[in-house]
Amino acid sequence: MEEFSLSGKSILVTGASSGIGRKAAVLISRAGGLVFITGRNAKRLDETFQQLHHPMEALRNMSIVADLTNESEMDTLIDHLPTLHGIVHCAGIVGPLPAKFITQADINRMFGVNYHVPVNLTGKLLRKKLLADGASILFMSSIATKNPYFGGALYSGSKAALEAYSKTLALELVSKGIRSNCILAGLVDTPMIEHISEKNMQEEALNRYLKRYPLGIGRPEDVANTILFFLSDASKWITGTSLIMGGE
Ligand SMILES: NC(=O)c1ccc[n+]([C@@H]2O[C@H](COP(=O)([O-])OP(=O)(O)OC[C@H]3O[C@@H](n4cnc5c(N)ncnc54)[C@H](OP(=O)(O)O)[C@@H]3O)[C@@H](O)[C@H]2O)c1
């Protein structure tokens, strides 16, 4: 089905050195898209690059190492990009911290990666006219914005802010047919959730936590397949949404 193909589309994936971003990059390339991947860890980013399908065209997949909280590294990344048909903002961090211990430094760190990076990167790409009409922008939020968890105030706050940004962006870009959507994923089995395990949690607490996910814990491909749909023309009538995946 042609509407689901990503053939001829150039897509930027941040956070592609791990987890959901890695799987999204691999599946986008298999669906015919050209992928521009970025992450901080050069070795793991290269592992993702090796898994991509590399087509014969002159313009090929590209891998660019960057810490996106560093403005000049973000600018260098942008210098390598062609006109894009999609952005998948997967770079993100988590870090449980009870509200009474939150300091300004913690706020800066969490919002720096989870909010400032996608907002700043999107703005720069728009000002440089690097987004094609009809492009699709995806932000990774979390079900935690709907269902609070102990120690999640900063993480949930940064993701809720991102959702609000995405909805406003959808409104502002609708005249160009550029779409903006959020995925609110439940628990997905990636390096990000390593702290949630039998090793680190008491069995009863772990079981109670897992009950919040009636379909079980997600796999990176569960989210990546949805990302593919949002990037494709099959979803061209959807913008300004926040899709909940996997949780109650
Ligand atoms: N896993 C879940 O249960 C879950 C649920 C809901 C939403 N999400 C969201 O989905 C997204 C992907 O999560 P994941 O589980 O795939 O996480 P992950 O495996 O920990 O990957 C996070 C990615 O973000 C990159 N990153 C972090 N800080 C960065 C920075 N300063 N500059 C550039 N890149 C940076 C990491 O790069 P390096 O590794 O190279 O440093 C890595 O590629 C995140 O936004 C997360 O909040 C995850």
The ligand as an SDF file (V2000), in Angstrom:
LIG
                    3D

 48 52  0  0  0  0  0  0  0  0999 V2000
   11.2260    3.4590   27.4410 N   0  0  0  0  0  0  0  0  0  0  0  0
   10.0540    3.8880   27.8950 C   0  0  0  0  0  0  0  0  0  0  0  0
    9.3870    3.2030   28.7240 O   0  0  0  0  0  0  0  0  0  0  0  0
    9.4670    5.1930   27.4070 C   0  0  0  0  0  0  0  0  0  0  0  0
    8.1070    5.4240   27.6630 C   0  0  0  0  0  0  0  0  0  0  0  0
    7.5460    6.6220   27.2270 C   0  0  0  0  0  0  0  0  0  0  0  0
    8.3060    7.5580   26.5570 C   0  0  0  0  0  0  0  0  0  0  0  0
    9.6350    7.3000   26.3270 N   0  0  0  0  0  0  0  0  0  0  0  0
   10.3890    8.3390   25.6300 C   0  0  0  0  0  0  0  0  0  0  0  0
   10.8340    7.8170   24.3940 O   0  0  0  0  0  0  0  0  0  0  0  0
   12.0950    8.4070   24.0350 C   0  0  0  0  0  0  0  0  0  0  0  0
   13.1020    7.3100   23.7650 C   0  0  0  0  0  0  0  0  0  0  0  0
   13.2430    6.5380   24.9470 O   0  0  0  0  0  0  0  0  0  0  0  0
   14.0870    5.1820   25.0340 P   0  0  0  0  0  0  0  0  0  0  0  0
   13.3770    4.3070   25.9920 O   0  0  0  0  0  0  0  0  0  0  0  0
   14.4020    4.7040   23.6550 O   0  0  0  0  0  0  0  0  0  0  0  0
   15.3980    5.7310   25.7760 O   0  0  0  0  0  0  0  0  0  0  0  0
   16.9450    5.3060   25.6810 P   0  0  0  0  0  0  0  0  0  0  0  0
   17.0720    3.9170   25.1940 O   0  0  0  0  0  0  0  0  0  0  0  0
   17.5220    5.6700   27.0010 O   0  0  0  0  0  0  0  0  0  0  0  0
   17.4940    6.3100   24.5660 O   0  0  0  0  0  0  0  0  0  0  0  0
   17.5640    7.6930   24.8130 C   0  0  0  0  0  0  0  0  0  0  0  0
   18.2540    8.3570   23.6570 C   0  0  0  0  0  0  0  0  0  0  0  0
   18.3330    9.7680   23.9180 O   0  0  0  0  0  0  0  0  0  0  0  0
   19.6430   10.1920   23.5940 C   0  0  0  0  0  0  0  0  0  0  0  0
   20.0290   11.3850   24.3530 N   0  0  0  0  0  0  0  0  0  0  0  0
   19.9440   11.5830   25.6880 C   0  0  0  0  0  0  0  0  0  0  0  0
   20.4720   12.7710   26.0060 N   0  0  0  0  0  0  0  0  0  0  0  0
   20.8970   13.3460   24.8450 C   0  0  0  0  0  0  0  0  0  0  0  0
   21.5400   14.5570   24.5230 C   0  0  0  0  0  0  0  0  0  0  0  0
   21.8860   15.4690   25.4550 N   0  0  0  0  0  0  0  0  0  0  0  0
   21.8530   14.8120   23.2190 N   0  0  0  0  0  0  0  0  0  0  0  0
   21.5290   13.9180   22.2640 C   0  0  0  0  0  0  0  0  0  0  0  0
   20.9250   12.7480   22.5070 N   0  0  0  0  0  0  0  0  0  0  0  0
   20.6160   12.4510   23.7910 C   0  0  0  0  0  0  0  0  0  0  0  0
   20.5270    9.0010   23.9660 C   0  0  0  0  0  0  0  0  0  0  0  0
   21.7790    9.1400   23.3360 O   0  0  0  0  0  0  0  0  0  0  0  0
   23.1220    8.3800   23.8940 P   0  0  0  0  0  0  0  0  0  0  0  0
   22.6550    7.0370   24.4080 O   0  0  0  0  0  0  0  0  0  0  0  0
   23.9570    8.2790   22.6700 O   0  0  0  0  0  0  0  0  0  0  0  0
   23.6680    9.2370   24.9640 O   0  0  0  0  0  0  0  0  0  0  0  0
   19.6850    7.8490   23.4370 C   0  0  0  0  0  0  0  0  0  0  0  0
   19.8910    7.6620   22.0600 O   0  0  0  0  0  0  0  0  0  0  0  0
   12.4840    9.3160   25.2120 C   0  0  0  0  0  0  0  0  0  0  0  0
   12.1330   10.6440   24.9230 O   0  0  0  0  0  0  0  0  0  0  0  0
   11.6340    8.7900   26.3700 C   0  0  0  0  0  0  0  0  0  0  0  0
   11.3590    9.7790   27.3200 O   0  0  0  0  0  0  0  0  0  0  0  0
   10.2270    6.1330   26.7220 C   0  0  0  0  0  0  0  0  0  0  0  0
  1  2  1  0
  2  3  2  0
  2  4  1  0
  4  5  1  0
  4 48  2  0
  5  6  2  0
  6  7  1  0
  7  8  2  0
  8  9  1  0
  8 48  1  0
  9 10  1  0
  9 46  1  0
 10 11  1  0
 11 12  1  0
 11 44  1  0
 12 13  1  0
 13 14  1  0
 14 15  2  0
 14 16  1  0
 14 17  1  0
 17 18  1  0
 18 19  2  0
 18 20  1  0
 18 21  1  0
 21 22  1  0
 22 23  1  0
 23 24  1  0
 23 42  1  0
 24 25  1  0
 25 26  1  0
 25 36  1  0
 26 27  1  0
 26 35  1  0
 27 28  2  0
 28 29  1  0
 29 30  1  0
 29 35  2  0
 30 31  1  0
 30 32  2  0
 32 33  1  0
 33 34  2  0
 34 35  1  0
 36 37  1  0
 36 42  1  0
 37 38  1  0
 38 39  2  0
 38 40  1  0
 38 41  1  0
 42 43  1  0
 44 45  1  0
 44 46  1  0
 46 47  1  0
M  CHG  2   8   1  16  -1
M  END
$$$$
